[in-house]
């Protein structure tokens, strides 16, 4: 079995580790973890993983290494791992804006790299992850990394030229949806409806709408049309959203997300 290491033990790393452990029926001794925070190490150690003293130790004892640190910390982290790196090690980057080339240059090694953009619903095994492997990765490691994320949700391969744009589609987008849901529940509360009851209905509506998009066979435009009776309540709502530039606002937000990803990768 491949040994898998994690540099960083935050929420995303913990979600991936939990997914790996569940795939192996509770076995965790193939997972190595290091974090500068002893508190985070103590927490994740309860899952049965091996806690390493340094990031270098993680690299030395692992076949696949997940870099689960903030993009701003990548330069110093990659520098600290150089002495333990070899072409036999595969690295997984889950930070926004960090390219395959950035990782290879930072490690001073053309080792295989998989660039991944997961999202936080991974915590509930409802994740949506975009993956882009380097050309020199083995089929075995490519499959292992895919399974690592597919075990906690949906995965799609994306070419690297679109990995910054995809952040706005699945990486950052849960926040837009939370904001939309909050706006709906806040409106209900302002009209005297219990907030928790309204949010429960909103969440069920989001789940049902997603299922319709996936399973009905209809396009988004057709589904909108089916809900929108001429002269009815839905049309009135949609007209107001369009009046306020709803579509343009969403797309402008996504463009801002992409530009920030590009800045982080420089």
C-alpha positions as CSV (number, residue, x, y, z in Angstrom):
1,X,0.0,0.0,0.0
2,X,1.2,3.5,-0.8
3,X,2.3,5.6,2.1
4,X,0.5,9.0,2.1
5,X,1.8,12.0,3.9
6,X,0.3,15.4,4.8
7,X,2.1,18.7,5.4
8,X,-0.5,20.6,7.3
9,X,-3.4,19.2,9.5
10,X,-6.2,21.7,9.0
11,X,-9.8,21.0,8.1
12,X,-9.2,20.0,4.5
13,X,-6.3,17.7,5.4
14,X,-8.4,16.1,8.2
15,X,-11.3,15.6,5.8
16,X,-9.1,13.9,3.2
17,X,-7.5,11.7,6.0
18,X,-10.9,10.7,7.2
19,X,-11.9,9.7,3.7
20,X,-8.7,7.6,3.3
21,X,-9.3,5.9,6.6
22,X,-12.9,5.0,5.7
23,X,-11.7,3.6,2.4
24,X,-9.3,1.3,4.3
25,X,-11.9,0.1,6.8
26,X,-10.4,2.1,9.7
27,X,-6.8,1.5,9.0
28,X,-4.6,4.6,9.4
29,X,-1.0,3.5,9.8
30,X,-0.2,4.3,6.2
31,X,-0.8,8.0,6.8
32,X,2.0,10.3,8.0
33,X,1.3,13.9,9.2
34,X,3.2,17.0,10.2
35,X,1.9,20.4,11.3
36,X,3.7,23.3,13.0
37,X,0.8,23.4,15.4
38,X,1.2,20.7,18.1
39,X,-2.5,21.2,18.9
40,X,-3.6,20.2,15.4
41,X,-1.2,17.2,15.5
42,X,-2.7,16.1,18.8
43,X,-6.2,16.3,17.3
44,X,-5.4,14.4,14.1
45,X,-3.3,11.8,16.0
46,X,-6.6,10.5,17.6
47,X,-7.5,9.1,14.1
48,X,-4.5,6.7,14.4
49,X,-2.2,8.4,11.9
50,X,1.6,8.7,12.4
51,X,2.7,12.1,13.6
52,X,6.1,13.2,12.2
53,X,8.5,15.7,13.8
54,X,9.2,17.6,10.6
55,X,7.9,18.0,7.1
56,X,11.1,16.3,5.8
57,X,10.2,13.2,7.9
58,X,6.8,13.1,6.2
59,X,8.4,13.2,2.7
60,X,11.1,10.6,3.6
61,X,8.4,8.1,4.9
62,X,5.7,8.7,2.3
63,X,5.2,7.9,-1.4
64,X,2.6,10.6,-2.0
65,X,2.7,13.9,-0.1
66,X,-0.3,16.3,0.2
67,X,0.7,19.9,0.6
68,X,-2.2,21.1,2.8
69,X,-0.9,24.6,3.7
70,X,-2.0,28.1,2.6
71,X,-0.7,29.4,-0.7
72,X,1.2,32.2,1.0
73,X,3.3,29.5,2.9
74,X,4.2,27.4,-0.1
75,X,7.6,29.0,-0.8
76,X,9.0,28.4,2.7
77,X,7.4,24.9,3.0
78,X,8.8,23.8,-0.4
79,X,12.2,25.1,0.6
80,X,12.2,23.1,3.8
81,X,11.4,19.8,1.9
82,X,14.1,20.0,-0.7
83,X,16.6,17.7,1.0
84,X,14.1,14.8,1.2
85,X,12.7,15.1,-2.4
86,X,13.3,12.6,-5.2
87,X,11.7,11.8,-8.5
88,X,10.0,8.8,-6.9
89,X,7.9,11.1,-4.7
90,X,4.5,12.4,-5.9
91,X,3.3,15.7,-4.5
92,X,-0.4,16.9,-4.3
93,X,-1.1,20.6,-4.2
94,X,-4.5,21.7,-2.9
95,X,-3.8,25.4,-2.6
96,X,-5.5,28.0,-4.8
97,X,-3.3,29.4,-7.6
98,X,-0.3,27.2,-7.0
99,X,0.7,25.6,-10.3
100,X,2.5,22.3,-11.0
101,X,5.6,24.3,-12.2
102,X,5.5,26.4,-9.0
103,X,5.8,23.2,-6.9
104,X,8.5,21.7,-9.0
105,X,10.6,24.9,-9.0
106,X,10.1,25.3,-5.3
107,X,11.3,21.7,-4.7
108,X,14.0,22.0,-7.3
109,X,12.8,18.7,-8.7
110,X,10.7,17.6,-11.6
111,X,8.9,15.1,-9.5
112,X,5.3,14.2,-10.3
113,X,2.7,16.7,-9.1
114,X,-1.1,16.6,-9.0
115,X,-2.8,20.0,-8.7
116,X,-6.2,19.6,-7.0
117,X,-8.9,22.1,-6.1
118,X,-11.2,20.5,-3.6
119,X,-13.9,22.2,-1.6
120,X,-15.1,22.2,2.0
121,X,-18.1,19.9,1.6
122,X,-15.4,17.2,1.4
123,X,-15.8,17.3,5.2
124,X,-19.2,15.6,4.8
125,X,-18.1,13.3,1.9
126,X,-20.0,15.7,-0.5
127,X,-16.9,17.3,-2.0
128,X,-16.4,18.4,-5.6
129,X,-12.7,18.2,-6.6
130,X,-11.0,19.3,-9.8
131,X,-7.7,17.4,-10.6
132,X,-4.8,18.1,-12.9
133,X,-1.8,15.6,-12.9
134,X,1.6,16.3,-14.4
135,X,2.5,14.3,-17.5
136,X,5.2,12.3,-15.7
137,X,3.0,10.7,-13.0
138,X,2.6,6.9,-12.9
139,X,-0.8,5.4,-13.7
140,X,-0.8,3.9,-10.2
141,X,-0.2,7.2,-8.4
142,X,-2.7,9.0,-10.6
143,X,-5.3,6.5,-9.6
144,X,-4.4,6.7,-6.0
145,X,-4.7,10.5,-5.8
146,X,-8.0,10.3,-7.8
147,X,-9.4,7.7,-5.3
148,X,-8.2,9.9,-2.4
149,X,-10.7,12.6,-3.4
150,X,-13.3,10.5,-5.2
151,X,-13.9,8.7,-1.9
152,X,-15.3,11.9,-0.5
153,X,-17.3,13.2,-3.4
154,X,-17.2,14.0,-7.1
155,X,-14.0,14.4,-9.1
156,X,-13.3,15.8,-12.6
157,X,-10.0,16.0,-14.5
158,X,-9.3,19.6,-15.7
159,X,-6.4,20.9,-17.9
160,X,-4.1,23.1,-16.0
161,X,-4.8,26.1,-18.1
162,X,-8.3,26.2,-16.5
163,X,-7.3,25.3,-12.9
164,X,-7.4,29.0,-11.7
165,X,-10.9,29.5,-13.3
166,X,-12.2,26.2,-11.8
167,X,-11.6,27.6,-8.3
168,X,-14.6,30.0,-8.8
169,X,-16.7,27.0,-10.0
170,X,-16.2,24.5,-7.2
171,X,-13.5,25.8,-4.7
172,X,-14.9,29.1,-3.6
173,X,-18.4,28.7,-4.7
174,X,-19.8,27.1,-1.6
175,X,-19.5,30.6,0.0
176,X,-21.7,32.1,-2.7
177,X,-24.3,29.5,-2.1
178,X,-24.2,30.0,1.7
179,X,-24.6,33.8,1.1
180,X,-27.6,33.1,-1.2
181,X,-29.2,30.7,1.3
182,X,-28.6,33.2,4.1
183,X,-30.3,36.0,2.1
184,X,-33.3,33.8,1.5
185,X,-33.6,32.8,5.2
186,X,-33.0,36.4,6.4
187,X,-35.9,37.5,4.2
188,X,-38.2,34.8,5.7
189,X,-37.2,35.9,9.2
190,X,-37.9,39.6,8.3
191,X,-41.5,38.4,7.5
192,X,-41.9,36.7,10.8
193,X,-41.1,33.1,9.7
194,X,-38.8,31.1,12.0
195,X,-35.3,31.3,10.7
196,X,-34.3,27.7,11.3
197,X,-37.5,26.4,9.6
198,X,-36.9,28.7,6.6
199,X,-33.2,27.6,6.3
200,X,-34.3,23.9,6.5
201,X,-36.6,24.5,3.5
202,X,-33.9,26.5,1.7
203,X,-31.4,23.7,2.1
204,X,-33.9,21.1,0.9
205,X,-34.7,23.3,-2.1
206,X,-31.0,23.6,-3.0
207,X,-30.5,19.8,-2.7
208,X,-33.6,19.1,-4.8
209,X,-32.6,21.7,-7.4
210,X,-29.2,20.1,-7.7
211,X,-30.8,16.7,-8.2
212,X,-33.0,18.1,-10.9
213,X,-30.0,19.6,-12.7
214,X,-28.3,16.3,-12.5
215,X,-31.0,13.8,-13.1
216,X,-34.0,15.4,-14.9
217,X,-32.3,15.4,-18.3
218,X,-33.3,19.1,-18.8
219,X,-30.9,22.0,-19.2
220,X,-30.8,24.8,-16.6
221,X,-32.7,27.1,-19.1
222,X,-35.5,24.5,-19.5
223,X,-35.8,23.9,-15.8
224,X,-36.1,27.7,-15.2
225,X,-38.8,27.8,-17.8
226,X,-40.7,25.0,-16.2
227,X,-40.8,26.8,-12.9
228,X,-41.8,30.1,-14.5
229,X,-45.5,30.4,-15.3
230,X,-46.3,33.4,-17.4
231,X,-47.3,36.3,-15.2
232,X,-46.6,34.2,-12.1
233,X,-44.6,34.7,-8.9
234,X,-41.4,33.1,-10.2
235,X,-41.3,35.4,-13.2
236,X,-41.7,38.4,-10.8
237,X,-38.7,37.2,-8.8
238,X,-36.5,36.5,-11.8
239,X,-37.3,39.9,-13.4
240,X,-36.1,41.6,-10.2
241,X,-32.9,39.5,-10.0
242,X,-32.2,40.4,-13.7
243,X,-33.0,44.1,-12.9
244,X,-30.3,44.0,-10.3
245,X,-27.8,42.3,-12.6
246,X,-27.8,39.0,-10.8
247,X,-26.0,37.0,-13.5
248,X,-23.5,39.7,-14.2
249,X,-22.8,40.0,-10.4
250,X,-22.1,36.2,-10.1
251,X,-19.8,36.2,-13.1
252,X,-18.0,39.3,-12.0
253,X,-17.4,37.6,-8.6
254,X,-16.1,34.5,-10.3
255,X,-13.7,36.6,-12.4
256,X,-12.4,38.3,-9.2
257,X,-11.9,34.9,-7.7
258,X,-9.8,33.8,-10.8
259,X,-7.7,37.0,-10.7
260,X,-6.9,36.5,-7.0
261,X,-5.8,32.9,-7.8
262,X,-3.5,34.2,-10.4
263,X,-2.0,36.7,-8.0
264,X,-1.5,34.0,-5.3
265,X,0.5,31.8,-7.8
266,X,3.0,34.5,-8.7
